[in-house]
Amino acid sequence: MQTILSVAAMRESDRFTIEHSVPSRELMRRAGEGIFRAAGDEWKPPVAVVCGSGNNAGDGYVLALCFAGHGIACDLILLTDRMSEDGAYYAALCREKGVPSHRFAEQPDLSSYGSIADCIFGTGFSGEPQGVFRAAIEEINRCRARGAFVVSADINSGLGGDNGMGEVAVESDLTVSVGAFQPGHFLNRAKDVMKRKVSVDIGIEPRGRAYGLFEAEDARAAFPERKNFSNKSTYGYLALIGGSVPYSGAIRLAAMANAAMRAGAGVVKLAAPESLSPVLAPAILEATLFPLPEENWAIRFDAGRMGELLRGVKTAAFGMGAGRGEGTEKTVAYLLSHFTGTLVLDADGLNALARMTEEDSSILDGAAGDVILTPHTMEFARLLHDKTVGDVLASPIPLAEEYAKRHGVTLLLKGPATVVTDGPQGRTVLVDRGCPGMATAGSGDVLSGILSATAAVCADPLTAAASAAWINGRAGELAQAKYGAVSMLASDTAAEIPAAVREITG
């Protein structure tokens, strides 16, 4: 699992390393040389190194020295006269070596360059670029659209290092993170502006708050080796509960059940309003259909029937298409207070929880079993009550961590990269899997199905949730490769689950 550092932790790591082992000027030299090596023979001369004012610009001066030392034609494009102390040192060396230098304000056309190095802002940038900085970013993007090879030093200028947000940001072919990745390399807009990203080690000792990048090898814990001396109960009885006639999503319910089976569930009980049974039965041949009483075409809560459904069940998932009726809230309340297994709440289950906690915020605190919440950004804003979608996009990790800690739950926040955090142990990981084609109805239901299966065999809710997010995202990538981002369906993702699981289990 790779380390991801917050912007504040990265600053602390820089400071500690400079004070105890490596001088700042040496770190800058290593950074510039690391960026040069990372792109290797992809550099297409002549190269423009576009420099701002801080240490990110200093990395650019070192990069220009690397080009000069290797006989690669290079020009420095300066956006300002301001420099850091170390940056000024390497800028002077560039002048000694005769590296040509131009002011962007005097030469705003970069179309003659085969490659452009973006050394404008670092990970500490916040807000929106203005004036000459914005103009330079827009010119870099125009040149890339015409075929220039663009490399961003540390992070794409214009993106926030902690959240990956920014209205205007450099679009790169390669982003070279120096020392460690930050959350902004993964969250929100990051995937749309970074074609590829790598991290180079320059000897910075990590300090402060760290997150993890959850990868395939980390998910193996959710897929223990299967023994011959085992049976279906070994791998868990699951209950997937949802659906209503107006929002039946019958095929989506079936996809959720099939996703759970493909992810390794022993037995799946699909519980839905009884009038949906004729539609669901032909689509879930390997699952067990459990009809529930209904009222006004939605689930009518019945404690006895619910208790019968949950008997022997390790994981229960509730919410998809359940609607906003009284039965939905009663079901959520019952599951929280009575179910001792792992409970996954999604979709209308989350919306019901948001309404319930607005009156009593402690309803989650005394849950009988482990609870995993799987909101997207808008659903999470509803759960928080006093926050907007914009607030969540600006601070996804801190808000998710605070909520999970306050209520003792595991929270899986969906997005271009998934944030998974647990309150009891205070761990946070990012899952950088998924693709644009997954922005289609039912993708979240497939995830809930997979998560129900991983939670049944993995005792650690965070590992179960992150593993499910990894498999869901990877299966989506495989589906998009077959059908394209426009035409793929959630069921296509479900069909690729076995291939994604094989990448983990071998």
C-alpha positions in Angstrom: 0.0 0.0 0.0 1.5 3.3 -1.1 1.6 6.2 1.3 -0.5 9.3 0.5 0.2 12.5 2.5 -2.0 15.4 3.1 -0.6 18.8 2.0 0.1 19.7 5.7 1.8 16.4 6.3 3.9 16.9 3.1 5.1 20.3 4.4 5.9 18.7 7.7 7.8 15.9 6.0 9.8 18.5 3.9 10.6 20.5 7.0 11.7 17.5 9.1 13.9 16.1 6.3 15.6 19.4 5.7 16.3 19.9 9.4 17.5 16.4 10.0 19.1 14.9 6.9 18.9 16.5 3.5 19.4 20.3 2.8 16.6 22.0 0.9 18.8 22.8 -2.1 19.7 19.2 -2.4 16.1 18.1 -2.3 15.3 20.6 -5.1 18.1 19.1 -7.2 16.8 15.6 -6.6 13.2 16.7 -7.5 14.1 18.3 -10.8 16.3 15.4 -11.8 13.6 12.9 -10.8 11.1 14.7 -13.0 13.5 14.7 -15.9 14.1 10.9 -15.5 10.4 10.1 -15.0 9.5 11.2 -18.6 12.6 9.5 -20.0 12.7 9.5 -23.8 9.1 10.8 -24.0 10.4 14.4 -24.0 10.0 15.9 -27.4 12.3 18.9 -28.1 12.3 21.8 -28.0 11.0 22.0 -24.4 9.4 24.9 -22.6 9.8 24.9 -18.8 7.0 27.2 -17.5 7.9 28.5 -14.0 5.9 30.3 -11.3 7.4 31.7 -8.2 7.9 29.0 -5.5 9.8 25.8 -5.0 7.8 24.2 -7.8 9.5 26.8 -10.1 12.8 25.9 -8.5 12.3 22.3 -9.6 11.7 23.7 -13.1 15.1 25.5 -13.1 16.8 22.2 -12.1 14.9 20.5 -14.9 16.1 23.1 -17.4 19.7 22.3 -16.3 19.1 18.6 -17.0 17.9 19.4 -20.5 21.0 21.6 -21.0 23.3 18.9 -19.7 21.8 16.4 -22.1 21.9 18.6 -25.2 18.1 19.0 -25.4 16.9 22.4 -26.6 15.0 24.1 -23.8 13.7 27.5 -22.9 12.6 28.9 -19.5 9.2 30.7 -19.6 8.9 32.9 -16.6 5.6 34.1 -15.2 7.0 36.3 -12.5 10.3 37.6 -11.1 9.6 36.2 -7.6 11.7 33.2 -6.6 12.4 31.2 -3.6 15.9 31.3 -2.2 16.8 27.9 -3.6 15.0 28.6 -6.8 17.1 31.7 -7.3 20.3 29.6 -6.8 19.3 27.3 -9.7 18.0 30.1 -11.8 21.5 31.7 -11.6 23.0 28.4 -12.7 20.6 28.4 -15.7 21.9 31.8 -16.7 25.5 30.7 -16.3 24.8 27.7 -18.6 23.1 30.0 -21.1 19.6 28.5 -20.9 17.4 30.9 -22.9 14.8 32.7 -20.8 11.6 34.5 -21.8 8.8 36.3 -20.0 5.4 34.7 -20.8 3.8 38.1 -20.9 6.2 39.0 -23.9 6.0 35.5 -25.5 2.6 34.0 -24.7 2.5 31.6 -27.7 4.0 28.2 -26.8 2.9 26.4 -29.9 6.5 25.9 -31.2 7.4 23.6 -28.4 7.2 19.8 -28.6 7.1 19.4 -24.8 6.0 21.7 -22.0 6.9 21.3 -18.3 4.3 22.7 -15.9 6.2 24.1 -12.9 3.8 26.9 -12.0 2.2 25.9 -8.7 2.8 23.0 -6.3 0.5 21.0 -4.1 0.0 23.9 -1.6 -1.9 26.0 -4.2 -5.5 26.9 -3.3 -8.1 29.1 -4.9 -8.3 29.7 -8.7 -5.4 30.9 -10.9 -5.7 34.5 -12.1 -4.0 36.8 -14.5 -0.8 35.6 -16.2 -1.0 32.3 -14.3 -4.4 31.5 -15.7 -3.4 32.6 -19.2 -0.3 30.3 -19.0 -2.4 27.3 -17.9 -4.9 27.9 -20.7 -2.1 28.2 -23.3 -0.5 24.9 -22.1 -3.8 23.2 -22.5 -4.2 24.6 -26.1 -0.8 23.4 -27.0 -1.5 19.9 -25.6 -4.6 19.7 -27.7 -2.4 20.3 -30.7 -0.1 17.5 -29.8 2.5 18.9 -27.3 3.7 16.5 -24.6 2.9 18.0 -21.2 4.5 17.1 -17.9 3.3 18.5 -14.6 5.8 18.8 -11.8 4.4 17.6 -8.4 0.7 18.2 -9.3 -1.2 19.8 -12.2 -1.1 23.5 -11.6 -4.6 24.8 -10.6 -5.6 21.6 -8.7 -5.8 21.6 -4.9 -3.4 19.2 -3.3 -5.9 17.9 -0.7 -9.0 17.7 -2.9 -8.2 17.6 -6.6 -10.5 20.6 -7.3 -9.9 23.5 -9.5 -11.9 25.2 -12.2 -8.8 25.8 -14.4 -5.9 23.3 -14.3 -3.2 22.0 -16.5 -4.0 18.9 -18.5 -1.0 16.6 -18.5 0.2 13.5 -20.2 2.3 12.7 -17.2 2.2 14.1 -13.6 5.3 13.5 -11.5 4.6 13.6 -7.8 7.7 14.4 -5.7 8.2 12.5 -2.4 4.7 11.1 -2.1 1.3 11.4 -3.6 -1.3 13.8 -2.2 -5.1 13.2 -2.1 -5.4 15.7 -5.0 -3.7 13.3 -7.3 -6.7 11.1 -7.1 -9.9 13.0 -6.0 -12.5 14.8 -8.0 -11.0 16.3 -11.2 -7.7 14.5 -11.0 -8.4 11.7 -13.4 -9.8 14.1 -16.0 -6.6 16.2 -16.1 -3.9 13.5 -15.5 -3.4 10.9 -18.2 -0.8 9.2 -16.1 0.9 9.8 -12.8 4.0 8.5 -11.0 5.7 9.3 -7.7 9.5 9.7 -7.4 11.4 9.2 -4.1 13.9 11.9 -3.3 14.6 10.9 0.3 11.8 12.8 2.1 10.9 11.1 5.3 7.1 10.9 5.7 5.7 12.6 8.8 2.3 13.5 10.0 -1.1 12.3 8.8 -0.8 9.6 6.2 -3.4 7.7 4.1 -3.0 4.6 2.0 -3.5 3.9 -1.7 -5.4 0.6 -1.6 -4.3 -1.8 -4.3 -4.8 -5.4 -5.6 -2.4 -7.0 -3.1 -4.2 -5.3 -0.2 -7.5 -6.8 -1.3 -6.3 -10.4 -1.0 -7.4 -10.4 2.6 -11.0 -10.3 1.5 -10.6 -13.4 -0.7 -9.2 -16.2 1.5 -8.1 -19.4 -0.2 -11.1 -21.7 -0.7 -10.8 -25.1 0.8 -12.3 -28.4 -0.4 -13.6 -29.0 3.1 -16.1 -26.1 2.9 -19.7 -25.4 1.8 -21.9 -22.5 0.9 -22.4 -21.5 4.5 -18.6 -21.1 4.9 -18.8 -18.1 2.6 -21.8 -16.4 4.1 -25.6 -16.0 3.9 -26.4 -12.5 2.7 -29.6 -10.6 2.6 -30.0 -7.9 -0.1 -33.2 -5.9 0.7 -34.8 -3.2 -1.5 -37.1 -2.4 -4.3 -40.5 -0.9 -4.7 -42.9 -0.9 -7.6 -42.5 2.7 -8.7 -38.7 2.4 -8.3 -38.5 -1.3 -8.8 -35.2 -1.4 -10.6 -35.8 -5.1 -10.9 -32.9 -5.7 -13.2 -30.7 -3.6 -10.9 -31.7 -5.7 -7.9 -30.8 -8.8 -10.0 -27.5 -7.3 -10.9 -26.8 -6.6 -7.2 -27.6 -10.3 -6.4 -25.5 -11.6 -9.3 -22.6 -9.3 -8.2 -22.7 -10.7 -4.7 -22.6 -14.3 -6.1 -19.8 -13.4 -8.5 -17.8 -11.9 -5.6 -18.0 -15.1 -3.7 -21.2 -15.1 -1.6 -22.3 -18.5 -0.4 -26.0 -17.9 -0.4 -27.9 -14.7 -1.4 -31.4 -13.9 -0.2 -32.9 -11.2 -2.4 -35.7 -9.6 -0.4 -38.2 -7.3 -2.2 -41.9 -6.4 -2.2 -43.9 -9.6 -3.1 -45.4 -8.1 -6.3 -41.9 -7.9 -7.8 -41.4 -11.7 -7.5 -42.6 -12.6 -11.0 -40.1 -10.1 -12.5 -37.2 -11.0 -10.3 -37.5 -14.8 -10.3 -36.2 -15.4 -13.9 -33.2 -13.1 -13.4 -31.8 -14.6 -10.2 -31.5 -18.3 -10.8 -28.6 -18.7 -8.3 -30.1 -16.5 -5.5 -33.1 -17.2 -3.2 -36.1 -14.9 -3.5 -37.6 -13.7 -0.3 -40.9 -11.8 -0.8 -41.7 -9.1 1.7 -45.1 -7.7 2.6 -45.9 -4.4 0.9 -48.0 -1.4 1.2 -48.5 1.3 -1.4 -46.2 -0.7 -3.7 -43.2 -0.5 -1.2 -41.9 -2.7 1.6 -44.2 -2.8 4.6 -42.2 -3.3 7.7 -43.0 -6.5 9.5 -40.7 -7.4 12.5 -41.4 -11.1 12.3 -40.8 -11.4 8.6 -37.6 -9.3 8.9 -36.4 -11.5 11.7 -37.0 -14.6 9.6 -35.1 -13.1 6.7 -32.0 -12.2 8.8 -31.7 -15.6 10.6 -28.2 -16.9 9.9 -27.3 -13.9 7.8 -23.7 -12.5 8.0 -24.3 -9.4 5.9 -27.4 -7.4 5.1 -27.6 -4.6 2.5 -30.6 -2.3 2.4 -31.8 0.7 0.4 -31.7 0.3 -3.3 -35.0 1.5 -4.8 -36.8 1.1 -1.4 -38.5 4.4 -1.7 -39.2 7.0 0.9 -42.1 5.4 2.7 -42.6 4.7 6.4 -41.5 1.2 5.9 -38.0 2.3 4.8 -37.3 4.2 8.0 -38.7 1.4 10.1 -36.6 -1.1 8.4 -33.4 1.0 8.9 -34.2 1.5 12.6 -34.8 -2.3 13.0 -31.6 -3.3 11.2 -29.5 -0.8 13.2 -30.9 -2.0 16.6 -31.3 -5.7 15.9 -29.0 -7.0 13.2 -25.7 -8.1 14.7 -23.9 -8.9 11.5 -22.5 -6.3 9.1 -25.1 -3.8 7.7 -24.5 -2.0 4.4 -26.8 1.0 3.9 -27.1 2.5 0.4 -29.4 4.7 -1.7 -32.8 5.1 0.0 -31.5 3.5 3.1 -29.0 6.5 3.4 -31.8 9.0 2.6 -33.9 7.5 5.4 -31.0 7.6 7.8 -30.4 11.3 6.9 -34.0 12.1 7.8 -33.8 10.1 11.0 -30.6 11.5 12.2 -31.8 15.1 11.7 -34.1 14.5 14.6 -31.8 12.1 16.6 -28.1 12.2 15.6 -27.3 9.3 18.0 -29.3 6.7 16.1 -26.1 5.2 14.6 -24.1 5.2 17.8 -25.7 2.2 19.4 -25.9 -0.1 16.3 -26.0 -3.8 17.2 -23.4 -4.7 14.5 -20.8 -3.2 12.2 -22.2 -0.5 9.9 -20.9 0.4 6.5 -22.4 3.5 4.7 -21.8 3.9 1.0 -22.9 7.4 0.0 -22.1 9.4 -3.1 -21.4 13.1 -2.6 -25.0 14.3 -2.5 -26.1 11.6 -0.2 -23.2 12.4 2.1 -24.1 16.0 2.2 -27.6 15.0 3.3 -26.2 12.9 6.1 -24.1 15.8 7.3 -27.2 18.1 7.3 -25.2 21.4 7.6 -22.9 20.8 4.6 -23.4 21.3 0.8 -22.2 19.2 -2.0 -19.5 21.9 -2.6 -18.4 21.5 1.0 -18.0 17.7 0.5 -16.0 18.2 -2.7 -13.7 20.7 -1.0 -13.0 18.5 2.0 -14.0 14.9 1.3 -11.4 13.2 3.5 -11.7 15.3 6.7 -15.5 15.3 6.5 -15.7 11.5 6.0 -13.2 10.9 8.8 -15.0 13.1 11.2 -18.4 11.5 10.5 -17.0 7.9 10.7 -15.3 8.6 14.0 -18.3 10.4 15.5 -20.7 7.6 14.7 -18.3 4.6 14.9 -19.1 3.4 11.3 -17.1 2.6 8.2 -17.8 5.1 5.5 -17.3 4.5 1.8 -17.5 7.8 -0.1 -18.0 7.3 -3.8 -16.4 9.4 -6.4 -13.7 9.3 -9.2 -11.6 7.9 -6.5 -13.2 6.2 -3.5 -12.5 7.3 0.1 -12.9 4.6 2.7 -12.5 5.4 6.4 -13.4 3.8 9.7 -14.2 5.5 12.9 -13.2 2.9 15.4 -9.5 2.7 14.2 -9.1 6.0 12.4 -7.7 4.5 9.1 -8.3 6.0 5.7 -7.5 4.6 2.3 -8.2 5.7 -1.3 -9.2 3.4 -4.1 -8.1 4.7 -7.5 -10.2 2.4 -9.7 -13.1 3.1 -11.9 -14.0 4.9 -15.1 -16.4 7.4 -16.7 -18.6 4.5 -18.1 -19.6 3.7 -14.6 -21.7 6.9 -14.4 -24.8 4.9 -15.1 -27.8 3.6 -13.2 -27.1 0.5 -11.1 -23.3 0.9 -10.6 -23.8 1.6 -6.9 -26.0 -1.5 -6.6 -23.3 -3.7 -8.1 -20.9 -2.2 -5.6 -23.3 -3.0 -2.7 -23.6 -6.6 -3.9 -19.8 -7.0 -4.0 -19.4 -5.4 -0.6 -22.0 -7.7 0.9 -19.9 -10.7 -0.2 -16.6 -9.3 0.9 -18.0 -8.3 4.3 -19.3 -11.8 4.9 -15.8 -13.3 4.7 -13.6 -10.4 5.9 -13.7 -9.5 9.5 -12.3 -6.0 8.9 -15.0 -3.7 7.5 -12.5 -1.2 6.1 -10.7 -4.0 4.1 -14.0 -5.4 3.0 -15.3 -2.0 1.8 -12.0 -1.0 0.1 -11.7 -4.5 -1.6 -15.3 -4.2 -2.9 -14.5 -0.7 -4.3 -11.4 -2.0 -6.0 -13.2 -4.9 -7.6 -16.1 -2.8 -8.7 -13.8 -0.1 -10.2 -11.6 -2.7 -11.9 -14.6 -4.6 -13.3 -15.9 -1.3 -14.6 -12.6 -0.6 -16.4 -12.7 -4.0 -18.0 -16.3 -3.4 -19.1 -15.5 0.0 -20.6 -12.7 -1.5 -22.5 -15.2 -3.8 -24.2 -18.2 -1.6 -24.7 -16.9 2.0 -24.4 -17.8 4.7 -21.9 -21.0 5.6 -23.6 -22.6 2.2 -24.1 -21.6 0.2 -21.0 -24.2 -0.8 -18.4 -23.9 -1.7 -14.8 -24.7 -5.3 -15.7 -21.5 -5.2 -17.9 -19.5 -4.3 -14.8 -21.1 -7.2 -12.9 -20.2 -9.6 -15.8 -16.5 -8.6 -15.4 -16.3 -9.2 -11.6 -14.7 -12.7 -12.1 -11.9 -11.2 -14.2 -11.3 -8.5 -11.5 -11.3 -11.1 -8.8 -8.8 -13.3 -10.7 -6.4 -10.3 -10.7 -6.4 -10.4 -7.0 -6.5 -14.1 -6.3 -4.3 -15.3 -9.3 
